Amino acid sequence: MALYDLKSLLENNTYPGRGIVIGKSADGKNAMIAYFIMGRSENSRNRIFERFDGGMRTKAFDESKLSDPSLIIYNPFLQLENTEIITNGDQTNTVYEYILANGDDGYAFEKSLHTREFEPDHPNYTPRISGILHYDFAANDFRYKLSILKSNNGNPEACQRYFYSYKPLTGLGHFIHTYKCDGNPIPSFYGEPEEVALPNTAEELADLVWASLNEDNKVSLFVRTIPLDGSEPTDIIINKNH
């Protein structure tokens, strides 16, 4: 698989939609997570990210302008012991609650997401993209998975579910996003998650992603680095509305 330049992927795509990047920093010391949202409508652009104990939520920047919260207000990020979940919708809670109720036999991510499908936003049928990280701090290691649930080339009669499991490699991450590019209807992402080079720090990753996203369409960015020695993580949130 080709190694992509994350900056170029973002700069050359006016509307990747929502995107998840997970991987290992260039110095091998950190797990890295990035999640961004974009918007074309006033309702989608009227959002910010807000951290809370145990997770991160989207919320309306101006409550008076919120017209439909159903697909834009959710918890993108939730934490369990040695496990973190990042998604582009309320399936974050689906995975979280499944693990709480049933434990994790190594396939809880897949089992829980088999109860979900793409978003019901005709005609786009936006894919649900999800990621999960499991940490073993005693071994200075982690593992991660990504998933996409999407319609059959725009046909809502079938949901296609894809899962990818990764052993981290130093300096490499995987990038998955909801849309291949802008359009009407907007074409869903297709193919495997894109392998990208990652920097060392949360600040470097946040600067790279935020500066590369389309200025008109970008809304919010969440970046998190987790030291594999078990020390304190670093979180960065950037909101266009502030």
C-alpha atoms as an extended CHARMM CRD file, in Angstrom:
* protein
*
       242  EXT
         1         1  MET       CA              0.0000000000        0.0000000000        0.0000000000  PROA      1               0.0000000000
         2         2  ALA       CA              1.2590000000        3.4970000000       -0.8240000000  PROA      2               0.0000000000
         3         3  LEU       CA              2.2680000000        5.8050000000        2.0200000000  PROA      3               0.0000000000
         4         4  TYR       CA              0.2330000000        8.9890000000        1.6450000000  PROA      4               0.0000000000
         5         5  ASP       CA              1.0550000000       12.5020000000        2.7490000000  PROA      5               0.0000000000
         6         6  LEU       CA             -1.7740000000       13.5190000000        5.0860000000  PROA      6               0.0000000000
         7         7  LYS       CA             -1.3080000000       17.2060000000        4.2840000000  PROA      7               0.0000000000
         8         8  SER       CA             -1.7210000000       16.5640000000        0.5530000000  PROA      8               0.0000000000
         9         9  LEU       CA             -4.7250000000       14.2910000000        1.0400000000  PROA      9               0.0000000000
        10        10  LEU       CA             -6.5160000000       17.0360000000        2.9500000000  PROA      10              0.0000000000
        11        11  GLU       CA             -5.4170000000       20.0050000000        0.8590000000  PROA      11              0.0000000000
        12        12  ASN       CA             -6.5370000000       18.3020000000       -2.3500000000  PROA      12              0.0000000000
        13        13  ASN       CA             -9.9960000000       17.3680000000       -1.0640000000  PROA      13              0.0000000000
        14        14  THR       CA            -12.4540000000       20.1750000000       -0.3830000000  PROA      14              0.0000000000
        15        15  TYR       CA            -14.8590000000       17.8600000000        1.4110000000  PROA      15              0.0000000000
        16        16  PRO       CA            -13.6490000000       14.6130000000        3.0160000000  PROA      16              0.0000000000
        17        17  GLY       CA            -16.5020000000       15.1770000000        5.5160000000  PROA      17              0.0000000000
        18        18  ARG       CA            -15.6150000000       13.6790000000        8.8720000000  PROA      18              0.0000000000
        19        19  GLY       CA            -12.2940000000       11.9060000000        9.3180000000  PROA      19              0.0000000000
        20        20  ILE       CA            -10.4380000000        9.6730000000       11.7700000000  PROA      20              0.0000000000
        21        21  VAL       CA             -6.6760000000        9.1850000000       11.9480000000  PROA      21              0.0000000000
        22        22  ILE       CA             -5.1390000000        6.6080000000       14.3220000000  PROA      22              0.0000000000
        23        23  GLY       CA             -1.5240000000        5.4880000000       14.5380000000  PROA      23              0.0000000000
        24        24  LYS       CA              1.8360000000        5.6940000000       16.2640000000  PROA      24              0.0000000000
        25        25  SER       CA              4.0120000000        8.7960000000       16.4890000000  PROA      25              0.0000000000
        26        26  ALA       CA              7.2610000000        9.1580000000       14.5550000000  PROA      26              0.0000000000
        27        27  ASP       CA              9.3210000000        8.7830000000       17.7370000000  PROA      27              0.0000000000
        28        28  GLY       CA              7.3970000000        5.6210000000       18.7130000000  PROA      28              0.0000000000
        29        29  LYS       CA              6.3920000000        7.0570000000       22.0910000000  PROA      29              0.0000000000
        30        30  ASN       CA              2.7090000000        7.8410000000       21.5820000000  PROA      30              0.0000000000
        31        31  ALA       CA             -0.5470000000        6.5210000000       20.2390000000  PROA      31              0.0000000000
        32        32  MET       CA             -2.1740000000        9.2870000000       18.1850000000  PROA      32              0.0000000000
        33        33  ILE       CA             -5.8230000000       10.0560000000       17.4460000000  PROA      33              0.0000000000
        34        34  ALA       CA             -7.2600000000       12.8160000000       15.2930000000  PROA      34              0.0000000000
        35        35  TYR       CA            -10.9260000000       13.4000000000       14.5040000000  PROA      35              0.0000000000
        36        36  PHE       CA            -12.3180000000       16.2920000000       12.4760000000  PROA      36              0.0000000000
        37        37  ILE       CA            -15.7370000000       17.4040000000       11.3020000000  PROA      37              0.0000000000
        38        38  MET       CA            -16.6900000000       19.5720000000        8.3530000000  PROA      38              0.0000000000
        39        39  GLY       CA            -19.9770000000       21.0870000000        7.2140000000  PROA      39              0.0000000000
        40        40  ARG       CA            -21.6740000000       22.5590000000        4.1670000000  PROA      40              0.0000000000
        41        41  SER       CA            -25.0050000000       23.5490000000        5.7460000000  PROA      41              0.0000000000
        42        42  GLU       CA            -25.5560000000       26.1550000000        8.4480000000  PROA      42              0.0000000000
        43        43  ASN       CA            -26.7570000000       23.4060000000       10.8110000000  PROA      43              0.0000000000
        44        44  SER       CA            -23.6000000000       21.3330000000       10.3030000000  PROA      44              0.0000000000
        45        45  ARG       CA            -21.3040000000       24.3330000000       10.6590000000  PROA      45              0.0000000000
        46        46  ASN       CA            -22.9950000000       25.4720000000       13.8760000000  PROA      46              0.0000000000
        47        47  ARG       CA            -20.9880000000       23.1050000000       16.0970000000  PROA      47              0.0000000000
        48        48  ILE       CA            -18.0760000000       22.9270000000       18.4880000000  PROA      48              0.0000000000
        49        49  PHE       CA            -16.2220000000       20.1390000000       20.2920000000  PROA      49              0.0000000000
        50        50  GLU       CA            -16.3210000000       20.1020000000       24.0960000000  PROA      50              0.0000000000
        51        51  ARG       CA            -14.2930000000       17.7840000000       26.3400000000  PROA      51              0.0000000000
        52        52  PHE       CA            -15.8660000000       16.2330000000       29.4340000000  PROA      52              0.0000000000
        53        53  ASP       CA            -14.6160000000       13.7170000000       31.9720000000  PROA      53              0.0000000000
        54        54  GLY       CA            -14.4720000000       10.4230000000       30.1180000000  PROA      54              0.0000000000
        55        55  GLY       CA            -15.1690000000       11.7140000000       26.6460000000  PROA      55              0.0000000000
        56        56  MET       CA            -15.8110000000       14.4860000000       24.1440000000  PROA      56              0.0000000000
        57        57  ARG       CA            -19.0870000000       15.7640000000       22.6960000000  PROA      57              0.0000000000
        58        58  THR       CA            -20.3400000000       17.9090000000       19.8650000000  PROA      58              0.0000000000
        59        59  LYS       CA            -22.6780000000       20.7270000000       20.7950000000  PROA      59              0.0000000000
        60        60  ALA       CA            -24.3560000000       23.6200000000       19.0420000000  PROA      60              0.0000000000
        61        61  PHE       CA            -22.3380000000       26.8300000000       19.0320000000  PROA      61              0.0000000000
        62        62  ASP       CA            -25.5260000000       28.8750000000       18.7730000000  PROA      62              0.0000000000
        63        63  GLU       CA            -28.4570000000       26.9320000000       20.2420000000  PROA      63              0.0000000000
        64        64  SER       CA            -30.9700000000       29.2590000000       18.5860000000  PROA      64              0.0000000000
        65        65  LYS       CA            -29.7650000000       28.1460000000       15.1350000000  PROA      65              0.0000000000
        66        66  LEU       CA            -29.8860000000       24.3880000000       15.8270000000  PROA      66              0.0000000000
        67        67  SER       CA            -32.5150000000       22.9560000000       13.4640000000  PROA      67              0.0000000000
        68        68  ASP       CA            -31.9600000000       19.1700000000       13.6040000000  PROA      68              0.0000000000
        69        69  PRO       CA            -29.6810000000       17.6120000000       16.2380000000  PROA      69              0.0000000000
        70        70  SER       CA            -30.2710000000       13.9820000000       15.2140000000  PROA      70              0.0000000000
        71        71  LEU       CA            -27.0710000000       13.3500000000       13.2180000000  PROA      71              0.0000000000
        72        72  ILE       CA            -24.8300000000       16.1880000000       14.3630000000  PROA      72              0.0000000000
        73        73  ILE       CA            -24.9920000000       16.0780000000       18.1770000000  PROA      73              0.0000000000
        74        74  TYR       CA            -23.2650000000       13.0220000000       19.6560000000  PROA      74              0.0000000000
        75        75  ASN       CA            -20.2210000000       11.8160000000       21.6200000000  PROA      75              0.0000000000
        76        76  PRO       CA            -17.3740000000       11.2610000000       19.1370000000  PROA      76              0.0000000000
        77        77  PHE       CA            -14.9890000000       10.0610000000       21.8610000000  PROA      77              0.0000000000
        78        78  LEU       CA            -15.5220000000        7.8700000000       24.9350000000  PROA      78              0.0000000000
        79        79  GLN       CA            -13.0710000000        6.1580000000       27.2790000000  PROA      79              0.0000000000
        80        80  LEU       CA            -13.0870000000        2.8490000000       29.1070000000  PROA      80              0.0000000000
        81        81  GLU       CA            -10.2350000000        1.3640000000       31.1230000000  PROA      81              0.0000000000
        82        82  ASN       CA             -7.2970000000        0.9820000000       28.7000000000  PROA      82              0.0000000000
        83        83  THR       CA             -9.7250000000        1.4120000000       25.7880000000  PROA      83              0.0000000000
        84        84  GLU       CA            -10.7300000000        4.4510000000       23.7480000000  PROA      84              0.0000000000
        85        85  ILE       CA            -13.4830000000        4.7380000000       21.1450000000  PROA      85              0.0000000000
        86        86  ILE       CA            -13.6670000000        7.3960000000       18.4270000000  PROA      86              0.0000000000
        87        87  THR       CA            -16.4640000000        7.5960000000       15.8360000000  PROA      87              0.0000000000
        88        88  ASN       CA            -18.4350000000       10.0170000000       13.6870000000  PROA      88              0.0000000000
        89        89  GLY       CA            -21.8100000000        9.4010000000       15.3220000000  PROA      89              0.0000000000
        90        90  ASP       CA            -23.8290000000        7.9740000000       18.1710000000  PROA      90              0.0000000000
        91        91  GLN       CA            -22.3590000000        4.5320000000       17.4540000000  PROA      91              0.0000000000
        92        92  THR       CA            -19.6430000000        5.6010000000       19.9240000000  PROA      92              0.0000000000
        93        93  ASN       CA            -22.2150000000        4.8750000000       22.6160000000  PROA      93              0.0000000000
        94        94  THR       CA            -23.2310000000        1.6170000000       20.9140000000  PROA      94              0.0000000000
        95        95  VAL       CA            -19.6730000000        0.2710000000       21.1830000000  PROA      95              0.0000000000
        96        96  TYR       CA            -19.1630000000        1.6930000000       24.6810000000  PROA      96              0.0000000000
        97        97  GLU       CA            -22.3960000000        0.2370000000       26.0740000000  PROA      97              0.0000000000
        98        98  TYR       CA            -21.8250000000       -3.1460000000       24.4280000000  PROA      98              0.0000000000
        99        99  ILE       CA            -18.4040000000       -3.4690000000       26.0780000000  PROA      99              0.0000000000
       100       100  LEU       CA            -19.7700000000       -2.3540000000       29.4490000000  PROA      100             0.0000000000
       101       101  ALA       CA            -22.5690000000       -4.9400000000       29.2570000000  PROA      101             0.0000000000
       102       102  ASN       CA            -20.6760000000       -7.8590000000       27.7040000000  PROA      102             0.0000000000
       103       103  GLY       CA            -16.9690000000       -7.2600000000       28.1910000000  PROA      103             0.0000000000
       104       104  ASP       CA            -14.6050000000       -7.4960000000       25.2380000000  PROA      104             0.0000000000
       105       105  ASP       CA            -13.6580000000      -10.9030000000       23.8520000000  PROA      105             0.0000000000
       106       106  GLY       CA            -11.6060000000       -9.2350000000       21.1280000000  PROA      106             0.0000000000
       107       107  TYR       CA            -14.5790000000       -8.8040000000       18.8060000000  PROA      107             0.0000000000
       108       108  ALA       CA            -16.8820000000       -6.4800000000       20.7540000000  PROA      108             0.0000000000
       109       109  PHE       CA            -16.1500000000       -3.6860000000       18.2790000000  PROA      109             0.0000000000
       110       110  GLU       CA            -17.3060000000       -5.7860000000       15.3520000000  PROA      110             0.0000000000
       111       111  LYS       CA            -20.2830000000       -7.3240000000       17.1540000000  PROA      111             0.0000000000
       112       112  SER       CA            -21.6210000000       -3.9880000000       18.3690000000  PROA      112             0.0000000000
       113       113  LEU       CA            -21.2860000000       -2.3270000000       14.9610000000  PROA      113             0.0000000000
       114       114  HSD       CA            -23.1630000000       -5.1760000000       13.2890000000  PROA      114             0.0000000000
       115       115  THR       CA            -26.2230000000       -3.6980000000       15.0070000000  PROA      115             0.0000000000
       116       116  ARG       CA            -25.7390000000       -0.3760000000       13.1690000000  PROA      116             0.0000000000
       117       117  GLU       CA            -25.6650000000        0.8560000000        9.5910000000  PROA      117             0.0000000000
       118       118  PHE       CA            -25.0110000000        4.0290000000        7.5950000000  PROA      118             0.0000000000
       119       119  GLU       CA            -26.7980000000        7.2790000000        8.4320000000  PROA      119             0.0000000000
       120       120  PRO       CA            -30.3550000000        7.7110000000        7.0420000000  PROA      120             0.0000000000
       121       121  ASP       CA            -29.5680000000       11.0200000000        5.3370000000  PROA      121             0.0000000000
       122       122  HSD       CA            -30.9340000000       10.4960000000        1.8130000000  PROA      122             0.0000000000
       123       123  PRO       CA            -29.4230000000       10.8320000000       -0.7760000000  PROA      123             0.0000000000
       124       124  ASN       CA            -25.9090000000       10.7610000000        0.7560000000  PROA      124             0.0000000000
       125       125  TYR       CA            -26.3620000000        7.8460000000        3.1760000000  PROA      125             0.0000000000
       126       126  THR       CA            -23.2700000000        9.0320000000        5.0150000000  PROA      126             0.0000000000
       127       127  PRO       CA            -21.0330000000        6.1710000000        6.1810000000  PROA      127             0.0000000000
       128       128  ARG       CA            -20.4710000000        5.5570000000        9.8590000000  PROA      128             0.0000000000
       129       129  ILE       CA            -16.7210000000        5.4570000000       10.5210000000  PROA      129             0.0000000000
       130       130  SER       CA            -15.3690000000        4.1670000000       13.8270000000  PROA      130             0.0000000000
       131       131  GLY       CA            -12.1060000000        3.3960000000       15.5900000000  PROA      131             0.0000000000
       132       132  ILE       CA            -11.0420000000        1.6940000000       18.8090000000  PROA      132             0.0000000000
       133       133  LEU       CA             -7.7050000000        1.5180000000       20.6360000000  PROA      133             0.0000000000
       134       134  HSD       CA             -6.6910000000       -0.9960000000       23.3030000000  PROA      134             0.0000000000
       135       135  TYR       CA             -3.6390000000       -0.2020000000       25.4590000000  PROA      135             0.0000000000
       136       136  ASP       CA             -1.1090000000       -2.4450000000       27.1900000000  PROA      136             0.0000000000
       137       137  PHE       CA              0.9490000000        0.1060000000       29.0970000000  PROA      137             0.0000000000
       138       138  ALA       CA              2.9930000000       -2.5930000000       30.8310000000  PROA      138             0.0000000000
       139       139  ALA       CA              4.2960000000       -3.5640000000       27.3930000000  PROA      139             0.0000000000
       140       140  ASN       CA              4.4350000000        0.0260000000       26.0740000000  PROA      140             0.0000000000
       141       141  ASP       CA              2.1020000000       -1.0600000000       23.2980000000  PROA      141             0.0000000000
       142       142  PHE       CA             -1.3940000000       -0.7450000000       21.8480000000  PROA      142             0.0000000000
       143       143  ARG       CA             -3.5110000000       -2.0690000000       19.0010000000  PROA      143             0.0000000000
       144       144  TYR       CA             -6.2790000000       -0.4560000000       17.0300000000  PROA      144             0.0000000000
       145       145  LYS       CA             -9.1060000000       -1.1030000000       14.6140000000  PROA      145             0.0000000000
       146       146  LEU       CA            -11.0840000000        0.9520000000       12.1180000000  PROA      146             0.0000000000
       147       147  SER       CA            -14.4830000000        0.3390000000       10.5730000000  PROA      147             0.0000000000
       148       148  ILE       CA            -16.7780000000        1.7980000000        7.9420000000  PROA      148             0.0000000000
       149       149  LEU       CA            -20.4850000000        1.0070000000        7.5150000000  PROA      149             0.0000000000
       150       150  LYS       CA            -21.8270000000        2.2430000000        4.1790000000  PROA      150             0.0000000000
       151       151  SER       CA            -24.5260000000        1.7680000000        1.5940000000  PROA      151             0.0000000000
       152       152  ASN       CA            -23.9930000000       -0.3520000000       -1.4860000000  PROA      152             0.0000000000
       153       153  ASN       CA            -22.7640000000        2.4080000000       -3.8300000000  PROA      153             0.0000000000
       154       154  GLY       CA            -25.6280000000        4.6570000000       -2.7420000000  PROA      154             0.0000000000
       155       155  ASN       CA            -28.2340000000        1.8900000000       -2.6300000000  PROA      155             0.0000000000
       156       156  PRO       CA            -29.7410000000        1.9020000000        0.8890000000  PROA      156             0.0000000000
       157       157  GLU       CA            -31.1510000000       -1.6190000000        0.5310000000  PROA      157             0.0000000000
       158       158  ALA       CA            -27.8020000000       -3.0930000000        1.6490000000  PROA      158             0.0000000000
       159       159  CYS       CA            -25.3080000000       -2.0850000000        4.3150000000  PROA      159             0.0000000000
       160       160  GLN       CA            -21.6970000000       -3.0610000000        3.7040000000  PROA      160             0.0000000000
       161       161  ARG       CA            -19.5730000000       -3.3990000000        6.8620000000  PROA      161             0.0000000000
       162       162  TYR       CA            -15.7800000000       -3.3250000000        6.6790000000  PROA      162             0.0000000000
       163       163  PHE       CA            -13.3450000000       -3.8370000000        9.5750000000  PROA      163             0.0000000000
       164       164  TYR       CA             -9.5810000000       -3.3210000000        9.7010000000  PROA      164             0.0000000000
       165       165  SER       CA             -7.2660000000       -4.4450000000       12.5080000000  PROA      165             0.0000000000
       166       166  TYR       CA             -3.7710000000       -2.9960000000       12.8920000000  PROA      166             0.0000000000
       167       167  LYS       CA             -0.5310000000       -3.5960000000       14.7330000000  PROA      167             0.0000000000
       168       168  PRO       CA              0.9970000000       -0.1260000000       15.1610000000  PROA      168             0.0000000000
       169       169  LEU       CA              4.1590000000        0.7600000000       13.2820000000  PROA      169             0.0000000000
       170       170  THR       CA              6.3400000000        3.6950000000       14.2890000000  PROA      170             0.0000000000
       171       171  GLY       CA              5.5020000000        6.8650000000       12.3810000000  PROA      171             0.0000000000
       172       172  LEU       CA              2.5060000000        5.3800000000       10.5640000000  PROA      172             0.0000000000
       173       173  GLY       CA             -1.2180000000        5.9330000000       10.8880000000  PROA      173             0.0000000000
       174       174  HSD       CA             -4.4130000000        5.0670000000        9.0390000000  PROA      174             0.0000000000
       175       175  PHE       CA             -6.8800000000        7.6590000000        7.8020000000  PROA      175             0.0000000000
       176       176  ILE       CA            -10.5270000000        6.9840000000        6.9890000000  PROA      176             0.0000000000
       177       177  HSD       CA            -13.1410000000        9.5910000000        6.1060000000  PROA      177             0.0000000000
       178       178  THR       CA            -16.8160000000        9.6250000000        5.2670000000  PROA      178             0.0000000000
       179       179  TYR       CA            -16.6330000000       11.0030000000        1.7270000000  PROA      179             0.0000000000
       180       180  LYS       CA            -14.2830000000       10.4320000000       -1.1740000000  PROA      180             0.0000000000
       181       181  CYS       CA            -14.7290000000       14.0580000000       -2.2570000000  PROA      181             0.0000000000
       182       182  ASP       CA            -17.3850000000       16.7550000000       -2.6170000000  PROA      182             0.0000000000
       183       183  GLY       CA            -20.4160000000       16.1080000000       -4.8110000000  PROA      183             0.0000000000
       184       184  ASN       CA            -24.1940000000       15.9350000000       -4.9480000000  PROA      184             0.0000000000
       185       185  PRO       CA            -24.9340000000       13.3590000000       -3.7050000000  PROA      185             0.0000000000
       186       186  ILE       CA            -21.6130000000       13.1160000000       -1.9230000000  PROA      186             0.0000000000
       187       187  PRO       CA            -19.7280000000        9.9130000000       -2.8660000000  PROA      187             0.0000000000
       188       188  SER       CA            -18.8270000000        7.6550000000        0.0480000000  PROA      188             0.0000000000
       189       189  PHE       CA            -15.2380000000        6.7970000000        0.9130000000  PROA      189             0.0000000000
       190       190  TYR       CA            -14.1260000000        3.5760000000       -0.7490000000  PROA      190             0.0000000000
       191       191  GLY       CA            -11.0720000000        1.3380000000       -0.5390000000  PROA      191             0.0000000000
       192       192  GLU       CA             -8.8710000000        0.6060000000        2.4670000000  PROA      192             0.0000000000
       193       193  PRO       CA             -8.0150000000        3.3010000000        5.0230000000  PROA      193             0.0000000000
       194       194  GLU       CA             -5.1450000000        5.4100000000        3.7050000000  PROA      194             0.0000000000
       195       195  GLU       CA             -1.7410000000        4.8260000000        5.3140000000  PROA      195             0.0000000000
       196       196  VAL       CA             -0.1990000000        8.1730000000        6.3030000000  PROA      196             0.0000000000
       197       197  ALA       CA              2.9900000000        9.4310000000        7.9420000000  PROA      197             0.0000000000
       198       198  LEU       CA              2.5810000000       10.8740000000       11.4390000000  PROA      198             0.0000000000
       199       199  PRO       CA              4.6550000000       13.4560000000       13.3700000000  PROA      199             0.0000000000
       200       200  ASN       CA              5.8410000000       13.2860000000       16.9910000000  PROA      200             0.0000000000
       201       201  THR       CA              3.4590000000       15.4960000000       18.9560000000  PROA      201             0.0000000000
       202       202  ALA       CA             -0.2000000000       16.4130000000       19.3290000000  PROA      202             0.0000000000
       203       203  GLU       CA              0.6500000000       20.0160000000       18.4780000000  PROA      203             0.0000000000
       204       204  GLU       CA              2.3230000000       19.0290000000       15.2080000000  PROA      204             0.0000000000
       205       205  LEU       CA             -0.5650000000       16.7910000000       14.1820000000  PROA      205             0.0000000000
       206       206  ALA       CA             -3.1810000000       19.4230000000       15.0890000000  PROA      206             0.0000000000
       207       207  ASP       CA             -1.3270000000       22.1250000000       13.1380000000  PROA      207             0.0000000000
       208       208  LEU       CA             -0.9440000000       19.8560000000       10.1070000000  PROA      208             0.0000000000
       209       209  VAL       CA             -4.5900000000       18.7770000000        9.9680000000  PROA      209             0.0000000000
       210       210  TRP       CA             -6.2310000000       22.1050000000       10.7950000000  PROA      210             0.0000000000
       211       211  ALA       CA             -4.1100000000       24.1040000000        8.3500000000  PROA      211             0.0000000000
       212       212  SER       CA             -4.7800000000       21.5780000000        5.5650000000  PROA      212             0.0000000000
       213       213  LEU       CA             -8.5780000000       21.3280000000        5.8840000000  PROA      213             0.0000000000
       214       214  ASN       CA            -10.6810000000       23.4460000000        3.5180000000  PROA      214             0.0000000000
       215       215  GLU       CA            -11.1300000000       26.8530000000        5.1280000000  PROA      215             0.0000000000
       216       216  ASP       CA            -14.8080000000       27.2290000000        4.1990000000  PROA      216             0.0000000000
       217       217  ASN       CA            -15.9030000000       23.7500000000        5.2870000000  PROA      217             0.0000000000
       218       218  LYS       CA            -13.8190000000       22.8910000000        8.3620000000  PROA      218             0.0000000000
       219       219  VAL       CA            -15.6470000000       23.0630000000       11.7000000000  PROA      219             0.0000000000
       220       220  SER       CA            -13.7680000000       21.3430000000       14.5640000000  PROA      220             0.0000000000
       221       221  LEU       CA            -10.7400000000       19.1730000000       15.3050000000  PROA      221             0.0000000000
       222       222  PHE       CA             -9.8480000000       16.8800000000       18.2110000000  PROA      222             0.0000000000
       223       223  VAL       CA             -6.3050000000       15.5330000000       18.5790000000  PROA      223             0.0000000000
       224       224  ARG       CA             -5.1330000000       13.2360000000       21.3570000000  PROA      224             0.0000000000
       225       225  THR       CA             -1.7430000000       11.6640000000       22.0290000000  PROA      225             0.0000000000
       226       226  ILE       CA             -1.3900000000        8.9120000000       24.6280000000  PROA      226             0.0000000000
       227       227  PRO       CA              2.1520000000        8.1910000000       25.8990000000  PROA      227             0.0000000000
       228       228  LEU       CA              2.7280000000        4.4490000000       25.8380000000  PROA      228             0.0000000000
       229       229  ASP       CA              4.6340000000        4.6600000000       29.1270000000  PROA      229             0.0000000000
       230       230  GLY       CA              1.3010000000        5.4290000000       30.7910000000  PROA      230             0.0000000000
       231       231  SER       CA              1.9910000000        9.0920000000       31.5310000000  PROA      231             0.0000000000
       232       232  GLU       CA             -0.5190000000       11.9010000000       31.0400000000  PROA      232             0.0000000000
       233       233  PRO       CA             -2.1480000000       12.2090000000       27.5790000000  PROA      233             0.0000000000
       234       234  THR       CA             -2.3190000000       15.4720000000       25.6440000000  PROA      234             0.0000000000
       235       235  ASP       CA             -5.6330000000       16.6840000000       24.2090000000  PROA      235             0.0000000000
       236       236  ILE       CA             -6.1150000000       19.5270000000       21.7460000000  PROA      236             0.0000000000
       237       237  ILE       CA             -9.4560000000       20.8930000000       20.5400000000  PROA      237             0.0000000000
       238       238  ILE       CA             -9.7330000000       23.5280000000       17.8150000000  PROA      238             0.0000000000
       239       239  ASN       CA            -13.1230000000       25.0230000000       17.0080000000  PROA      239             0.0000000000
       240       240  LYS       CA            -13.7050000000       27.3960000000       14.1170000000  PROA      240             0.0000000000
       241       241  ASN       CA            -16.5780000000       28.8190000000       16.1470000000  PROA      241             0.0000000000
       242       242  HSD       CA            -15.1830000000       30.2190000000       19.3710000000  PROA      242             0.0000000000
